[in-house]
């Protein structure tokens, strides 16, 4: 997802602003120790919804009143922020166009703060349109309160974005937050969503497949065992028994439905002694009461069904309207150029350009409006979820209404027969015969009905499997891994891996998130078994650059923000630089050379500088090449001590720093503190 950070900053308790501005492509924040470089990645993480505030304790945390990040998501500018005094809330504000001058203490009005969970869901909607990620309704029913599975969170994105100082050259971990198994498993599970391999429809189809498969198995078990106490048995016997008792005029049932179903043969013998002419109560209104009750229930069920049908129609209309809206927005294009003829005064022959200026302003207004429309929050997934639920309720109500109507028809048919001079007892005997026939042959009848139901369900399952096959998630993940591996082979070839790992042959799996080097003998050497901090660093950098190259090629299908933070990647070459207090980088290099000489370290500082220059050169080349081939590059933000480097592609290192050099100042200018 095209994402660009405009600014990361702090509003201090005196109301002063301390901003750090960024541009597209590669950005470098350089400076000495304790200036707040590493705080930038933590400020972003906190503003991006982290429950825990991990901004390093010190002057920044003591001074800060508001932490904020201004960014663009698919060209829609927003400002997000956190107030450490109200950690349970997040600030969210959409803007037509970000202007740094607008940011001051009063900008962060309380009306834009919302509960943190709502804040994260609202921000997520800019990246994803999904409401239900349960593939199994059975698993949902086993959860407390029948809760849905956790939907993808923006917090999962941070694993693909942030490479902290203690992570970037770590041999035991590749991804941020993966030290917690639950979070790791959640990111891996949701990756198929992030890569656009599945959508909301996929999960609804999976749910239906499980539900129908369970129904088929249940019916097949019923068919095999043919239990007389089955649900169909009750549905067939109950209305006939009820009508028989009503015709006899019984207020109380002499033999309950449960007893009839439990011992059907004994029930026939007992009913022979109960259903006799002497026991008919001709004055009873039991039949009328049952008829009226059934009609009342039918009216209520009809009203319920009509209401559900109206709901389904309304939801379908909303889905169609949103689809039409999205299609119209895609077709909308604002004018790229303005061609206005010059206006010349006929008297003084003076040329006027006021009309041209007005046309340019109109073009800008149309572009802004079309951008805002294109960023309207999607609702289709929520509507689809609601429609599926309503359709399931319609199916249940329809079956219940059909059963009620059938019972009413049977009563009316019986009354018609009485009017045609047939005796009441004759009608009762017909009901009794029908009941006894059911008790004798219901098993065979059930087998036929079950077979028909199973056949219909299997047809539905066939259609669902055909639709699910189009997604082919497994193949999609394999192809994604293959692409990333190809990119790693290319990117890694430019880095200074140890000779024993050349040519580097890294392999990554989106199914396990493991990374390893495959030797020419097909031996897998995992990151944890690869020696030297430089190897670990280049594995991290190679993997993340390859991942984001693949994400960029996916375009809007990929939900992951196109951002990468690398915090102090050169520490593997200059571990002593964490005590960098020099006013210039050249001075610090001289100190490093002297320390190595005193410690009898043979590795030359200039050789390490060349390796560092190569690293930054490759980052710059990576951004330029993607910009040229895809029209867009991930934004890479590097915080480090290195400075005044010479890049092999001719790009000025000063242009990458862009004023973010902190040797005589810090994030909280002029106070230094990490």
N, C-alpha and C positions, 0 to 999 in steps of 0.2 A: 504494500500500500504506500503510495507516494506521501512521504511525511518529511517535514523540514522544520527544524528548530530555529526560530528567529532569535530567541533571547532566553537566557537563564539568569535569574537575578534574585536579589534579596532587598526587601524594604526593612531598614533598621527601625529601632524603637523611637528614634527621633524623626522618622518619616523620610529619611534620605534613601535614595535608590542606588543600588550597586549592581549594574547590569553587565552581562557578558554577551556580546553579539556574535552571531554565527552566520555563515553563508552556505550555499550549496557545496557539495563535494567535500574535500578534505579541509579540516580546520585543526589548528594546533594552538593549544594554550601552554605556553612555556614559562618557566620561572624557577626560582629557588625554593627550598623547603619551607613549609609552614606559611604558604601564601593563599591556600584555599583551593589549589588545583583539584585535589581528589574530592573536595566537597561537591564539585559540580555534578559528578555522576550520582552522588548520594541525594543531592537536591532534586535532580530529575526523577530518581527512583521514588522519593517521598511524594513528590507532586503527582507521580504516575500511579498513585494509589496504595503505596506500601503502608501497611498498618504500623510497622515499626519505623521509628525515626532513627536512622543510622548515620546521620550527619555528624562528623567528628566533633566531640565536645571541645569547646574553646571559645575564642572571641566571636566566631560566627554564630554559634548557638546562643551565646549570651546576648548578642547584639540584635539578632534577627527578630523581626515581628511577623514578616510574611516571606515565604519562599514561593517563587513563581516560575513558570515556564510558558513562553509564548511559542506556539507552533502552528504549522499548517498541515492539514490532513486532506489530501486530494484538493488542494487550493482553497480549502475553507479554513480561515484563521480562527484560532481559539486561544484562550488564556486559561491555564489551570494553575491552582495555587493551594498551599496549605498554611494554616495558621497553627503553630505548635501549641498554642494555648487552647485550641479547640480541635484536638487531633481526631475526633470522631467525625469530622466533616471535611469536605473537599470543595474547593471553589471552581466553578465552571462558567465560562462566559464566551459566547460566540461574538465575533466582530467581523464587520464587512472587510476591513483591511487593517492589519496590525500596524500601530504607530507607537514606537517606544516612548514618545513624549506623553502619551496618554497615561502611562503607568505611573501612579503615585499612590500614597496610602489610601486616599478616599476612593480609589478605583475599585478596591476590594470590598465592596458593599456586602453587608450580611445577607442581603436578599439573594446573592448568587452562591452562597454556601448551602450545601445539601448534605444529608447523611452519607457517610463514606460509601456504603454499599450502593446507594442510588447514584452517587457520583461515578463509581466505576462502571455501573451498567450503562449510564448515559454516555460515557466516553466510549465504551465498547461498541455502542450502536453505530459509531462513525466507521468502525472497521468491519463489523459483522452484523448480518441480519439473520439471527437464529434464536429460537425460543425454547426448543425442546431437543435434547441430545440423548434421550433414552432410546436405546435400541431394544430394550427389554422392559415390557410392562410388568412382567413377573418380578423382576429385580426391583422395580419401583414400589410394588405393593409390599415388598419385604422391608422397605425403609420406614423409618418412623414418620407417622403422619402421611404416609403415601407420598413422600416428597420426591420431586423430580431430581434427576442427576444434575450435578453442578454444570452449568453452562460455561463455555469458554470465557475466561476473564482477561482483562488487559494485563493482569499480573503475569500471565503466562508469556506474554510478549517479551517481558524484560529478560527472560532466559536467552532470547535470540538477539538482544540489543546490548547488554551490559557485560563488559569484561573488566572487572575491578582489578585493583593493583595486586591483591592476593590471589587472583584467579588466572590472570592472563599467562602466567608462566608456571602453572600448577600441573603436576603430572597426575594428580588423583581426581581432578574435576575439570570438566569442560564448560559446563553451563551453570549460570547463576541460579540459585534456589534448588539445585538438584541434590543438595545434601539432605533434603526432606523428601522421603520416598513418596508421600502422598502428592506433593507438588510435582515431582518428577514424573510420576505415572500419569498425572492429569495433563501435563504438557504433551507427553508422548501420545496419549489417547486423543487429544484435541488437534494434533498436527494435521490429520487428514482434513479437518475443517479449515485450518489456517491455510492449507495449500490449495483449497478450492476443489478437493477431490469429492467432497460430499456437500449436500445442502440440506435444508429443512425437510424436503420431500424424502430424502434418503432415510431419515430417522422414522418418519411416519410409515414408510413402506416396511421398514424393519420391524416396527411394532406390530403392524398388521400381519406380517409373515409369522411372527411368534404367536400372535393371538389365534390365527387360523390354524396353524400347525398344532397348537394345543387343543383346539376344538376337534380336529381330525383324530388326534390320538385318543381323546376322550370318547368320541363316538365309536371309534374302533374297539376300544376296551368294552364299551357298553354292548357293542354288537357281539363280541366274543363271549362275554359273561351272561348277557341277556337278562340282567337282573330285573325282577318284577317291580322293584321299588324305584325304578328309574324315573327321571323327571318327566319323560314323555308319558310314562304309565300314569302318573298322577294327573297330567293334563288331560288324558283321554277319559279316565274313569271318573274323576271328580265332578264334571258337569252333568254326566249321565246319572250318577248317584244322587246328586242334588236335585235334579228334575224328578227323579223317581220318588224321593221323599216328599217333595213339594206336592206332587200329584196325589200322594196318599194323604196329604194334609197334616204331616208330622211337624210339630213345632220343634221337637227335640229329635236328633238323629239316634235311632235305636242301635245302629252299628256304625262306628266312626270310619272315616276314610282310611285312617292308619291301620285299623283292624282288618279292613277289606284287603288292603295292599299287603299286609304282613302275612295273612293266611287266606289267600283267595279261594281255595277249595272249601275250607270250612265256612267262609263267608257265604258261598252259594247255598249251602245247606241251611244256614241260619236265615238267610233272606227268603228262602222258600216258606219258612214259617211266619215271616213278618209280612210279606207282600201277599196278603189274602183279602178277599172282599170284605170280611167282617171288620177289618181294621181301617177301612177307608173312612176318613172324616170329611163328609161332603160339605160341612158348614165351615171348614177351615179356609182362611185366606192366605195360607202359607204360599200357595202357588202365585197369587197376585203379588205378595210382598217380594218374593224372589224375582219376579218379572220386573217389578218397579225398581228394585235394587240394581238389577243388571242394566236397565236402561239408564239409570242415574250414573252408574260407573262408566257406561259407554259414552255418555255425554261428556263426562269429565275427561275421559281418556281422549276423546275426539278433540276437545278444546286444547288439551295438552299437546297433542300431535300437531294441530294447526299452528300453535305457537312456535313449536320447534321448526316446522317447515318454513314459517316466515323468517325465523332467525337464520336458517340456512340460506334462504334466498337473499337476505340482506347482506350476509357475510360474503357470499359469492359475488354480489354486486360491488362490494367494497374492493375485493381482490381484483376484479376486472377493471375498476376505476384506477387502482394503483398501477396495474400493468399498463394501462393506456397512458397514464401520467408519465411513467418511466420511459415508455417508448417515445412520447412526445418530446421529453427532455433530451433524449439521445439524438433526436432528429433536429433539435433546435441548434442553430449555429449563429453566433453573433457576427456582425460584419468585421472583416479583418482590416479593411482599408476604407478611407473616406475620400471620395472624389467630388469635390465641389468647385464649380467654376468661379473665377474671381468676379467680384462685384465692382463695377467701375462707374464713378459718378459721371453722368452725361455732360455736366457743366464744367467741372474742374479737371476731369479726366483722372481723378484720384482713385487708386485701387483700395478696396476695403476687404478685410479678412474676417470680419465679425461672424459671417455666416459659417465659415470654415471652422472657427473655434466652437461655435454652438454644435456643429455636427460631430466634432471630436468628443465633446462632453456627452452628447447623446450616445455615441458608441460606447464610451466608458460606462455609462449608466446601464446600458443593455447587457454588457459583459458582466457587470456586478450582479445584476438581477438574475441572469441565467446561471451564474455560479451558485448563488444562494438556493435557487430552485433545485439545482442538481444535487445539493447536499441535504435535501429534505430527509428526515429520518425514516427509514423503511419500516413498514408495518406488515408486509405481506406474510412473513413467517408467523406472526402472532395471529393473523386472521386465519391462516391455514390450520393452525393448531386448534383454534376455536371451532372451525368448520368440521374437522374430524370428530371432535367431541360431540357436537350437535348431531352429526349424522349417525353416530353410534346410538345416541338416545332416541333418534327417530326410528331406528331399526327395532329397538326394544318396545317402544310404544306401539308400533305398527303390529307386532306380533300379539301384544296383549289385546289390542282393539279387535283384531280378527277373531280371537278366541271368544271375547264377549259377544260379538255380533252373531257368531255361530250358535251360542247358547240361546240368544233371544229368538233367532229364527226357529229353533227347535220347539220352543214354547208356543210360538204363534202357529206353527204347523199343527201342534197337538190340539190347540184350541179350535182350529179350523175343522179338524176331524170330529171334535165333539159337536160342533154346530151342524155337521152333516149326519147327525143321528147315531154316531158311534158312541158306545158307552164309555164312561170314565175308566172302568176297570179294564176294558179292552185296550185303552190307551196306555194304562199302567203296565199291562202285560207286554206291550210292545217295548216300553222302556226297559222292563226287566229282561226281556229277551236280548235287547241291545247290550245291556250290561253284562249278561252272562256270556254273550258271544265275545265281548272284549276280554273277559277273564279267561276264556278258553283259547283264543287265537291271537291275543295281543303280541305274544312273542314273535310269531311269524310276521305279523303286520309291522312290528317295530323293525325287524330286520330289513324289510323292504324300504321303510321310510329312512332308516339310518343309511342304507346304501345310497339312496338318492341324495341325502344331505352330504355324505362324504364325497360323492362325485362332484357336487356343486362347489364344495370347499376346495377340493383339489384343483379345480379349474381356476378359482381365484388365486390360489397359491402359485399356479403356473404363470399367471399374468404378472404377479408380484415379483417372482424370481426373474422373469424376463426383464422387468424394469430395473431391478437391483443389479443385474448383470452388466447393465450399461455403465454403472459406476466403477466396478472392478477396482475396489480400493487397494487390494493387495498389489495388483499390477501397477497401479498409480504410484504407490510408495516405492516399489522397486525401480520404476523409471526415474523417479525423483532422486533416489540414492545414486543411480547410475550417472545422472547428469552432474550431480554435485561431485562425484568422484572424478569425472572428466575435468571439471573446472579445477579441482584440487591438484591434479597432475600438472596442469598448466601453470597455476599460480605458484605452487610449491617449488617448481623448478628454478625459480629466481631467488630463492632464499638460501641462506648459508647453513643448511643441514650438515651434520657430520658426514664424513665420507662413507661410513658404513651404512648410511640411509640414503645414499644416492644411487640411482635416481629415486627420489622420494615417490612412494606409491601408496598414498593414503586412501583408506576406504572408510566410508561412513554409512550407517544404516538408519533410516527414518523409523524403522520398527523397534530398534533397541537403543538408538542414540549412542552406539559405541563407535570409537575411532581406533583404527590400527593401521600399521604399515605392513604391506604384504611383500615379502621377499621374493626373489626369483625362484626360490624353492617352495613357494606357496606357504611359507611360515608366517603366521600372524603375530606381529609385535605390537602390543597395545601401548598406549601412551604411557601408562604407569611403568612400563619396562624399558622405555627409551631414555637413555642417559642424557645429561646436560640440560641446563635451563634454556639454552638457545633452541634446542630441539622442541622443548615444550612450548616455548613462545611461538615458534614458527608453525607448529601444529595448530595452535589456537587461532592465529592470524589467518593461516591458509584456510582452515575450515570455515571461519566466519565470513571471509571474503567470498568463498565459493557458495556458501548458503545464500548470501544476499545477492550474488549475481543471479542465482536461480530464481530468487524471489522477484527480482526486477523483471526478469524475462516472463514471469507469470502475469505481470501487470496487475490489473484490478482483481484477478482471481485470487491473489494472495492477500491475506488480511494482515500479515506481519508488517509493522512499520519499518520503513527503509532507513533505519538509524543504527549506527554502531559506535559505542564508546570504548576506547582503549585507554586504560588508565596506567600511565608510566610503563610502557612496554620495554623501555631500554634498561630497566633495572637489572636485567640479567647480565648486561655488559658493565654497568656502573652501579653496583650495589651500595657503594659509599656515597652516592649522590643523594641518599635520603638525609644526609647531613650537609646538603648544599646550602651554604650561606653567603656565597660569593655574589658580588654585584654584577659580574658578567660570566657568561658561560666559559669564555676563554680562561678566565682566572680559575674557575673550578676545574677545568681540564688540567691546568698546570698543577693544581693541588693533587689531583688524582694521579698524575704521572709521578709526582714526588712520593706519594704514599706507596705506589707500586714498587718504586725503586728501593724504598726503605724496607718493604716487606719481601723483597727479592722475587717479585712476580714478573715473569718474563714477557707476558702478554703486553704488546705495545698499545698505548691508548689510541694512537692514530689508526691502528688496524680495527679496533672496536668502533671508532668513529665511522670508518668506511662501511662497516656492517650496518650501523644505525642509519647512515645516509642511504644505503640500499633499501632498508626497510621503508623509510619515508618516501623514497623515490617510487617504490612499487605501489604504495598506497595512493600516491598522486596519479601514477599511470593508470591504475585500476579505475579510479574515478573518471579520468578523462576518456578512457576507452569505452566505458559503459555509457557515458554521456553521448558519445559519438554514435554508438551502435543502437542504443535503446532510447535515446532522447532524455534519459534520466539516470541519475546515479545515487546510490545510498549516500546519506550524509555521514561522514566519519569524523568524530571528534576525538582527538588525541590530547591527553594532558601529560606533560613530560618535562624533564629538565633540559633536554637537548635543545640546542639553538644554533643559529647561523650555519645550518647545514647546506651543502651543495648537492642539489638533486640532479640525477642523470638525465631527466627529461627537460631540463632547462627552466623549470618552474621556479620562481623566486620563493625561497623559504619565508621571506618576509611577507609575501602575499598570503601565505597559509596562516601565519600568526595573526595578521590583520589587526594589530594593536593589542593583542592579548599576551603581552610579555610582562611578567610579574617578577621583576627583580628589584624594583624600587617601590613597589606597591603590592597589594594583594586584592583578593575578592572584596573584602571590606577595606576599601582604600582610606587611609594608607596603612591600616593595621594588618599585620601578618598573622595568620593562624590557619592551620589545616583542620 
